[in-house]
Amino acid sequence: MNTPGDFVGVAGPKAIYIGMGDKSEFDQINRPATKITSDAGKEVSVKTVEQEDVTVIFQFWHVD
């Protein structure tokens, strides 16, 4: 199975997605994590930081 690596995506002027391939780096972000299931059925841990009117969403995709 492919392991998602690091990525950055911009969804309009107010949302930035940052994918992290290293769980230990993801864990260092001092925010609570929420585990969700993607539309494709994959588990994703998400941490969100809001700064002024921009939201940064950190993601760690769990792999089998």
C-alpha positions in Angstrom: 0.0 0.0 0.0 1.2 3.5 -0.8 2.0 5.6 2.3 0.8 9.2 2.0 3.8 11.6 2.3 4.0 15.2 3.1 1.8 17.5 1.0 0.3 21.0 1.1 -3.0 21.9 -0.5 -4.8 25.2 -0.6 -8.6 25.2 -0.7 -9.4 28.8 -1.5 -8.0 31.8 0.4 -9.0 30.6 3.9 -8.1 26.9 4.1 -4.7 25.2 4.0 -4.2 21.5 4.2 -0.9 20.0 5.4 -0.4 16.3 5.1 2.3 14.8 7.3 3.9 11.5 6.6 5.7 11.3 9.9 3.4 10.5 12.9 6.0 11.7 15.5 6.1 15.1 13.8 2.3 15.3 13.7 2.2 14.4 17.4 4.4 17.4 18.2 1.7 19.9 17.1 0.3 21.1 20.4 -3.4 20.7 19.4 -6.0 18.0 20.1 -6.4 15.4 17.4 -9.6 14.1 16.0 -9.7 10.8 14.1 -12.1 10.7 11.1 -12.8 8.4 8.3 -12.3 9.7 4.8 -14.8 9.2 2.0 -12.5 6.4 0.8 -12.8 4.6 4.1 -9.3 5.5 5.3 -8.6 6.7 8.9 -7.2 10.2 9.2 -6.0 12.1 12.3 -6.7 15.8 12.0 -5.4 18.8 14.0 -6.7 22.3 13.2 -5.2 25.7 13.9 -7.2 28.9 13.2 -5.3 32.2 12.8 -7.4 35.3 12.1 -9.5 34.2 9.1 -7.3 31.3 7.9 -7.7 27.7 8.9 -4.7 25.3 8.7 -5.6 21.6 8.8 -2.9 19.1 9.6 -3.5 15.6 8.5 -1.9 12.2 9.2 -3.3 9.4 7.1 -3.1 6.0 8.9 -2.1 3.1 6.7 -2.5 -0.7 7.2 
